[in-house]
């Protein structure tokens, strides 16, 4: 903590002494109406000062493209279903899925949902991106290295790219399919016993009755849906995990003639060869090492995302702060990557003065503050997807049975459309897309005369993730902020607000279908018996205003009352409560908090599960000397997963063994492919109350020691025989290495420039400083913000590894060492303070 505080204070002092007279450049930028001033501060944050709304968002798009051009190009290709044209036929299923789930409504009505000036704002943002692309294409040698490695160039954007849902946090169709399979395999009662569905009012909740053929669910039903949701891979290196095997043409995907006259694509074609990047790096073979492929890897990625994509946020009233004003903290937990998901920016124009971060592909700011208040978000579980199963006509597979209201079954025709998808080698693949009245058809089982479609609420108008933040950016008080929240449909979020008047509030948001006769947790027939009855008004979701306790804490845990009406409109599974309980514990310690206290809490490494489980070892002993030594370490431990701690390493290895062992005892073998782990809550409950069934004849204590034996053996094998070498945070144990997705395609010298780490880390998936449960941290808070509403210039923030996605920029990795020490930089808001830390000023002129 001392190092982190010294680091952050040093940054502040350095900022105050930074020279005011920095370089100024004037850039001719067609498309603007008036000149715009952009001050880039020493941490790479652009402070944009415009004279009108159009130019403000034009400049935001221009700045984002200047800093994150390759990231924006990949977003564009994913949004338009043109990844195969860049990376080859292995991405065909991704492009088909993208096109299958593309929003096809009225674009102007769509944009008006997000803000009364939504069409102007989004089109200005797109025009700014395109202005930079047009400018840099005049000097293509200046393109970031990724374009040279992949031998491509960026293309222009349209508003349709901005409103794509392809990277939204959606749910829960994959869970539905798995729960349906598990009900078939082990029964609804056993599934309720193993999974932690809550809150519930009786043991038979939630209803998991399966009304479809369970045997038919064990097919690749969601292959197309999963394909467009997965991260990209580049010649053997995935951004987060490897995707499925290369596409093989199927009945609804037909290879077409080449656009350049070449041969049609054949089965299983994959690209290979050398990449010629003379100006950037020495290329390596495109193929790289053998890929891990198949459904197992795909499932692993989705399970990891589900487990670790979360966040913390909290607000306190002025009665709990040293300043006497409300304070706010937020640290979203997403995949660790280069560049980062989020992007800081300051937007100032008549009617706008807001600073914070959003995704660089979107206008506006999703987390931050304006002149009046601050806001933040974490995931709130909503269920806006259902999997429907249809009987299809044996004589016409494009018809399905639907009875409607009280009528007999009748055959209804699917709607179809044809898409021609360009391949890297110049060929075109024709895809036939089908739709029922509920949504896209993702799988057809012609042998059983069945079809499967997904009703995705997020295909409705106004469901582009985070774009409704535009309304929040201009909120002046809680009433206006809550009204703005009513437009925020995707993803489900816990929105918090704190303002200078002393108000704090929480409003859950999200698209929540009302299901009157079913839970939405297992697939249902699409014959008309299981329909949605509209959506729950967002302001009827859980909320609080100035609670008596003086704070609100959300950490993806359940905050829904047991008697919540329309229970089937929201989720049944939530993150474990450990992070939330620890935050509440600290906020309730009777001491008024300041920003330093908030820094310490965001970096907190205390493990609540450890504080519960380690005392179970207190009266045990082991005949194994090394295990007995480990017991000694644990008995003296403070339950903090600090990088320098030896008992932290022992505990984490032991907890992992315990979870694995309990899962093996309790999960029936047939269910293991679809339920590989148990919620921590279930594991801890079963261990705290001794049950012979958990550990067989030896009982719980034998299980505890046997798992500790295995943990010690694991650490010995990985870290050596001397326990003094078992510090938790180190390269061979808990650390972070961020590998650029194109790392396998460049030489070692270039790899040194684009990859980061390793650096030691602490914590794990259930500490407030959430660093996931893998040894190389894949998820956690890359972005953080701390706000004391007394003075906006006191705001602190971080964004790892840097604001820029271009390794040639000094802001590509400059924030990584600060982040690694859980440090921050000052986020100045007043122009005087911004000028004190100015690194460069750009004047954009029409």
N, C-alpha and C positions, 0 to 999 in steps of 0.2 A: 504493500500500500504506500509506503514512504517513497519508494522509487517512482511509482506512478504519479504521486502528488507532485514530487519534485519535477518530473518530466513535464507535467501539464503546466505547472507554474512557470517553468523555464520558457515554455512556448509563449505564454502570455507576456512575460517580460521581454522576450526577444521581439515579439510582435509590436510592442509599444515603442521599441527603439528602432524599428525598421524604417529605412529612409522613405520619405514621402514621394520624392521625385523619382518615379519609375518610368520605363520606356512607354511611349505612346505611339500607336500605329493607327493609321487611317485606312480603312478598307472599303473600296467601292463595292456595294452590295445591292444589285438590282432587286427590286421587290419591296423595299422599304418605302415608307411614306415620309419619314423624317429621320434625322440622325439618331443613333442609339449609342449610348456609352456602356461599355462592358469593362468592369474593373475585375481583373483576376487577382485574388489574394494569394498569399504565399503558400497556402495549402491547396491551391488549385480550384477554389470555389469562384464561380462567376457571379458577380453582382451586376445585374442588368438594369439599366436606367433608361426607360423609353418615355416618349411623349404621348403615346397612344397605345391602346390595347392591341391592335393588330401588330405593331412593331415589337411590342413586348414578347409576344409568343413567337413571332418570326425569329427574333433574336434567341429565344430559348431553343428553338429547333436548330438554328445555325450553330449555337454553342455546343449543343449535345452532339451534333454531327462532327464538329471539329475535335471533340474529345473522345467520342465513342463510335467512330464510323463503322468499324467491322462489326461491333455488337449490333448496331442498327441494321446493317446489311443482312446479318443472320436472322434478325427478327423479321425483316421484310420477306425473306425467302420462306421462313416458317409460316408467316401469316398468309402468304399467297400460294402456298403449295408448290414451290419451285425449288425445293432443296435437291431433288434428283438431278436437276439440270447442272448443279454445282458439284455434287458429291457422288452421283452415280445411282444405279438401279437399286442398291440396297436401301435407298430412302424412298422408294416408290410407295410403300404402304403408308409412310408418314404423309406424303403429299396427297394420297387418296383420303386419308383420315382428315386432313386439314380441310380439303374441299368438301368432304361429306358434312363437316360440322361448321362450315363457314356461315357467318351471319349474312342473310340475304334480304334484309328488310330495307325500308326507305332510309337512306343515309342521312338526309336532313332531319327527319324526325328522331333518328337515333342520336345525332349530335345535339339536338335541342334538349334532350333528356339531361345531359350532363351540366348544362349551363344555358341561360337564356341567350347567350352569345356563342353557344357551342360551335355552330358551323363556322363562324368567323375565326374563333380561337384555334380550332383544329386545323383549318385550312391554312391559317397563318403559320402555325407550327410546322406543317408539312412543307409549306413554301420555303421556310427557313432551312429545313433539312436539304431540300432540293437545291437551294441556292449554294450551299456549301459543296454539295456533290458536283454540281455544274462547274463550280470554281476549281475544285481539285482535279477534276478530269482533264483540265487544260494542262496540268503538269502531273501526269500519272506516276512519274517516278517518286512523287511525294506521298503516294498512298501508303498507309501502314503496311507492315511486312506481310500480314496475313493475306492480303490481296495478291501479293507477288507469289507467295507459296502456293496458293490455290489457282493462280493464273486467272483471276477474275477481276471485275470492276464493280463498284456499287452502282445500283440503278435507282431511279427516282421513286419517291413515295407517293401514295394517294391516301386520302382520309380513311379508306377501308383498312389500310395497314394498321393505323393507330387503334382502331376499335376491335382488332382481332382478340379472340378469347383463348388463343392456343396455349398461353403460359399462365392462365388464371388458376388460382387455387380453388378447385372444384370438388364436388362430392355428392354422393358416395357410391357410384355405380360399381366400382371394383369390390367394395365391401359387400354390396348386395349379392353379387355373384358368388363370392366366397362364402358368405353366410348361407346362401341357398345350398351350396355344396356341402357345407358342414351339417346343416339340418338333415340332409339326406344321409350323411355318413354316421352321425352320432346323436341326432335328435335335438329338438329345440331346447329341452331341459338341460342337457349337458352343455350346450353352447352357452346358455345363460349362466351356467355355473362357472364356466371358464372365462368368458369375456366379461368385462365390467361395464354392463349397460346401466346407466344412471342419468337422472334420478328416476326411481321407480316407486310405485305405491303398493305393489303386491308382487309375490314371487313369480307370477305368470307373465309379468311384463318384461320386455316388450313382446308383443305377439309376433311369433316367427313361423306361423302356419304357412306351409309351402303348398301353393295351389297349382304348381306346374310340375312337369315331369322332372324329378330330381336327377334321374340317370342321364338326361340329355344335357345337363349343365356342365359336364366335364369335357368340354370342347373349347377351342380357342375363340370364344364368343366375342371377346373384347379386343381382339388383335388390332383392328383398325383404330379403335379408340385409343389404345395404349400407344400405338405407333406415333401418332402425332403429338402425344404428350411427353414422350421421352426426349432426353437431351440428345444433341447431335454427337456423332463421332467423326473424327477426321483421320482417315488412314490408320486406324488401329487405336487411337486414343479418344475415348469418350470424354465429354465435358464432366459427366458425373458417373456414368456407367455405360457399358456396351449395350447396343440395341440388339434386336433379333437378327437372325441370319438374313442374307441378301434375298430380295424379293424373287419369287418364282411365279411366272405368269399363271393366273388362275382363270376360272370361267368368266368372271366379270371384268378382267383386266386383259386387254388385248394389245400385243405389240403392234405398232403401226410402222409405216415406212419412215425412213430417215428424212429429216427436213433438208439434209445436204446430199441426199441421194445415196447414202451408205446403206449397208444391210440392216434389216430389222434386228432388234435386240433379241438375244437368245436366252435360254434358261440359265439362271444362275450367273449371269455375266457380272464380273467384278472389275473395277479399275485398278491398274497398277502402273508402275513406271517411275521415272525420276522426275522430280520437280525442279525446274530451272529457275533459280532465284539468285541471279548473279549479284544483285546490288544489296541483298539483305543477308544471305547466309548460304552455307554450303548445303545442298539438299541431301536428304537421305531417301532410301527407297520408300515409295508411297505405301507399300503394303505393310511394313513394320512387322512386329511380332504377331503370332497367331491370336485371333480374337477369341475372347470368351463370348459365347453366343447362347441363345436359346431362352425359353420362358423363365428358367430359374434366375438368370441374371436380371431379366426384366422385372420379375417379381421383387427381387432384392432391392432394386432401385426404388420402386414404388413404395415398398415397406419402409425403407430408410427415409424417404421424403415424408411419409405419413407420420413417422415417429418423431422426427426432429425439426420439421418445419413448424415453427411456432414463434412465440415472442413473449416478452414481459412488458408490461407497462403499469405505471401507477401514478396517482395524483394525491397530493396532500393539501389540506386547507391551510390557510395562514396561521391557524392556531397550533399547527404542528411544525412550522418552519421558523428558522431564526430571523428571517426577514419580515415575517408577519404577512407574507403574500403566498398564494398558492404556488406549488411547484409541480413539475411533471417530469417523468422519465420514461423513455421508450427504447427498447432494443429488439428489433425484429430478428428472428432466427431463420435464416435461409441458407442455401448451399454456399460454401466458401469457394470463391472463384476469382479468376482474373479475366476481364475486369469484374468489379463487384456488380451486384444487381442494382444497387441504388446510386444516386447521383445528386449531390448537393447543388443548389442554385438559389439565388436571391432575385426576386422579380419585383420591380418597382416601376409603376406607371400610374397615371390618374386612376383611382379606384382600386389599385393593387399595391400592396407592400407586404410581401410574404417571403419567408426564407425557410428552407428545410430541404427535404429530399423526396424524390419520387423515382420512378424508373425513367431512364433517359429516353425511352421510346414514347413517353407520354407528356403532354403539356400539363403545367400546374405542379403542385406539391402535395404529396399524400401524408407526410408527417412533418410538422414544423410549427411555426407561429407567424402571426401577423401583428399589427399594432395593438390588437385587443386581447387575443387569447392564443393558447397553444393547444395542440391536439396530437394524439398518437393512436396507435392501433395494435391489436393482437387478433389472432384468429378466434372467431366464435363459430361453433359447429352448426352449420345449416345443412340441410339435405335437399339439394335442388336437382337431383338426377334419379330417375327410376328406369329399371330394365323391364321391358315388356316382351312377352312371349306370345306369338300368334300361331294359330293354325292357318296354313296356307292351302290354297286350292290345288289339289293333285293334278288338275288339268291346266292350271295357269299359276305358276309360282309368283306372279306379280299381283296376286289377289290374296287378301287375308280376311278371316272371319271377324265380323264385328256386329254386335247386336244393338248397340245404342240403348236408348232408354225404353226398357220394357218390350223391345221388339225381338223377333227371332233372329238368329244368325243370318247374316247376308254377306256376300262377298264384296269387298271394297278394294278398288284398284289402288296400288301403290303409285305414287308419283315418281317419275324417273327423270334424270338428266344425265347428259354425257359430258365428260371432261376429257380433254386431250392434254396429257402431262409430258412436258419435254424432258428428255434424258440427257445426260452429260455427253453422250456420243452423237447427239443430234437426232436420235429417233424420237418418236412420239408414242406414248402408251395411252390407249383409250380406256377410261374407267366409266362404268355405268353405276351411278349413284341412285339409291332407292330410298323412299321416304313413306312412312305411314302417317296417319294423322297425328301420331304422338311424336315422331321424330325420325332421325336417320336410322336406316337398317344397317346393322353392323355385322350380321352373320345370318347365313341361310343354311338350314339343315334340311336338305332336299330329301334325304332318306326318310326322315320322320315327318316331313311336310310341316316344318316349323320355320319361323323367322323371328329374329330378335332385333328390337329397336330400342334406342335410348331416348327417353323424354328428358331433354336437357333444358331446364328453366333458363339457363344462361344464354340460350339462343333467342330469348325474348329481347325486346327493345330495352336498351339502357343497362346492359350487363357487361360492358367492357370494364375489366378490373381497374379500380382506383380512379377512373376518370371523373366520377362524381365529386372527387376532392376539389375540383374547380369551384364548386359552390361553397365548400368549407373554407377555401382560401380567403373568401371575402366576408365571412361571418364576423359580426361585431359583438355578439353576446351568445349566451347559452340557447336562447330561443331560436336565433338564426342558425346556430350550428346544428341544433337538433333537427330543424327543418331541412337543412342541407343533407343531414344523414339519411333522411327519408328517400333520397335518390340513390343511395349507395347500395347496390344490389349484389355485386360480386367483388371480392369474396365476402363471406360472413365475417364480421369483425366486431371486436369490442372497441368502440370509439370512446376516447376520454377527452375531456376539455377542462382547461384551467384558465382563468382570466384575471385581469388586474382588479376587478371589482370584488374579488374574493370568492367567486363561484367556482365550484368543481362539479363535474357531472359525468355520467357514463350512459351510453346508449348502444345496445347491441344492434347491429344492422345485418342485412342480408336477405336474399331472395328465399322465402320460406313457403313452399307449397302446402296448402291445407289438404290433408288426407283424412277423410272422415271415417273410413272403414278399413284402413290398413296402415302399417307403420312405415313402409318404404324401405324395410331392411332386407327383404328378399325379393327375387324376381316375381312378377305377377302376370297373369294373363292379360293380353291386350284386347280382350273382347268387349270391353265397355263396363265391366263390373268394378274396376279399380281406377277411378279418375280423380284428378285434382279438382278442388273446389275454390279455385282462385289462389291468391297469395295473401299471407298474413301481412297487414299493414306494418311497416317497419317500426313505427312508434309504439306498437303493441308488443314488441320484443322487450326483454328485460332492460330496465334502466334505473338510474338513481340520480338524485339531485341533492347536493350538499348533505351527504349522509351524516348521521350523528357521530359516527366513529371518526370522522374527519379525514377519511381516505377512501380510495377505491383501488383495488389491486386486481389485475387480470393477467393470467399466465396460461391461457388456453384451457384452464380448469373449468369445471362446471360452476356456473353462477345462477343456474335456472332453478327456481323454486319447485318443489315436488308437485305442487298443485297447479303448475303452469297450464293454462288452457291451450287447446290446439297442440297438444304434446307432440303429435306426429309431424309437426311443421319444422321441428329443429332436431339437432343431433341427439344420439343416444350414447355416444362414446366421446370422451374428453381426455385431455392430458392429465397425468397424475397430478395431485395437488402439492407436491413437494416444493416446487419453486414458489408458488403462491403463498404457502404456509411460511416459508422462510422470509419472504418479503414482509408479510404481515407481522411476523415476530419482531423484525427489526424496527418497523414503523411503530410498533406498540411498546417500545422499550422505555418510554417516558421522556426521551430526549428530543428536543427540537432539532430538525434536520436542516443542513445546508448542502450546497453543491458537492462539497468534499464527501459528505456522508452518502450522497447519492452515487458518487463515483465508486465508493467502497461497496455499496450494495449491488451495483451492476456487475462488479468484479467478484462478488461473493462466491466462495468455493465450499461452503459448509454443506455437507450431505445429510439431509433429513433421514433418508433410508439407513445410512450408516449409523446414525444416532439411535435407530431402532434395532438394527440387527447386531451390531458389535456387542452390546451387553449380553446377548444370548450366549456369548463365548466366555463370559466372566468366570464361571465356575468349572470350565472344562480344561482338560489337559490332554496332551498327545504323547504317545510313546515315541513319536518321530521328533528328533532333536530340532530339526529345521522348522517343523511346524510349530513346535513349542516356542522357538525363538520368534516366529511370526506372531504367535499369540501375545507374547510380551510386548512387541511393538504396538499391537492393536489396543491393548489394555491402557496404554499411556497416551493414546492418540486423542486429538481434539476434534476429530471428524471433518477436518478441512482438507480438501483435495489440492493442496498447494503443490506447485511443481517440485519443490525441494523435499517433499515429504516422502519418506520410505513407507510408513504405514498406509499412506494413501494408495500407493502402488499395490500393496498387499490386499487392501480392502477391495479395490476395483476388480482385481483378478478374482478374488473370492466371490464377490457379488455376481460376477459373470458366470462362474461355475455353479453357484446356487440357482440362478435363474434357469440355466440349462438343465440342471438336474431335476428341479421341480417340474419343469415343462415335460421332461421325459417321463416322469412318474404320472402326471395328471392328464396329459393330452393323449387320447387314444391314438395308436399308431396310424390308423387309417386317416386321421385328421391332420397329421403332421405336415403334409404338403400344403395345406391351406391355413394352418395355424401353427407357425413355427415358434412363437414366443407367447408368453402370458403377460398381461398387464402387471406392472410392479405391485400394484395394490393387491392383486390376488396372491402373488408370491409371498409378500410380506405377511399378509393375514394368515396364510397357511403355515408359515414358519413361526410366527409369534405364538399361535395356539397349537401346541404339539399334537400331531395327528400321526398315528402309525402308518396310515395309508400313504403319507408323503414319503416316508423313507423305508418302507418295508419293515422287516422284523427289527432292524437296528434302531428305529426311532429317529426322531429329529436330531438329537445331539450327534449321533453317528454320521448323519448326513452333513451337518455343519462341519465336522472335522474332516470328513472325506473330501469335501469340496475345498477346504483349506489346504489339505495335502496336495490336491491337484493344482491349486493356485500357486503354491510354493514351487512345485515342479515346473510349472509354466514359466514363472519368473526366473528360476534358476537357468532354465534352458535359454531364455532370451537375454537376460541381463547379467548372468554369471553367478558364481557361487557365493560371493560376498554380499550379504544384504545391504551393506553400506553403499553399494553401487546401485541399489534399487530405487533411486529417487524417481518419483512419479513422472515428472516432466523431463524428458530427454528424447534424443533422436530414436532410440530403440523402444521407447515406450510412448507416453503421451506427448504429441507434438503436432505441428502443422507444416505440411509442405503443399504449396499451391502450384499445381502443374498446369501450364497453359495447354489448351486442347490441341494445339498444333505442335507441341513439343517433340513428338516423334518424327516430325517431318523436317526438322532443322538440325544443324550440326551442334556439337557441345558448346561452342562459343555463344551461339544464339540462345541455346537453352539457358545458359547462365543469365542472359539478359531478361528472359521472359518468365522464368520460374522463380518462385520465392520459397524461402525456408531451406532446411527445417529450423523451426524455433520451438522451444519447449512450451508446453501448455499445461494448465491445470484444469480442474473441474471435470464434469461429464454431463450426461444428458439430464440429470435431475438436480443440478446445482443452478442457482440463479444465473451465474455465468455459465450458460449452457454450451458445452463444447462437444456434444454428441458422445456416443458410447464406443466409438471406434478409436484406435490408437492414433491414427492420422486424422485429425479433426476435419470432417467433411461439412459440418453444419454449425451454425451458431450466429452470434451477432457480429456482422461485419460493419453495420451502421449502428450508431448510438446517438442519442440526443438527451441533454439535460437542460431544463429550463427553470429559472426562477422568474416569475412574472413581475417581480419588483423592477427588474432592469433587463431588457432584452439583450443588451450587450454582454451580459453575464452568461449567456447560453454557451454550452460546451457541446462538442460533437466529434465524431470520428467516422471514417469510411475507408475500410481496408479493401485492397492494398493502396488505392489512390484514386483520384478523380478521373484520370485519363486511362483509356484502354490502349494507348499507343506506347510501346516500350521506348520509343525515341523521346518521349516527354519526360521531364523531371518529375511529373506528377503521376507517373505510372506506379511507382512503388514507395513514394516518400512517406505515406501514412502507415505502411505496414509495420515498421519498427515501433511506432508510437502505439498502434493497436496491440501489438504483441505484448506490450507492457501494460495493457489495459488503460492506456492514456487517451488524451483528448486534445483537440485544438480549440481555441476560442472562435466562436461563430459570431462575428460582429454584425450589427444590424444598422446602426446609425452610420451615415455616410462619412462623418469625421473619423470614426474608428476604422471603417473600411479603408479609407485613404491611407491611414497609418500603416496598414499591412499590404498595400497594393504592390503586386509584382509586375503587372503590366496592364495598361489601359488600351482598349481597342475602340475606335470610333467607327461605327458602321454608317456609311452614308448611302443615300439612294443613288 
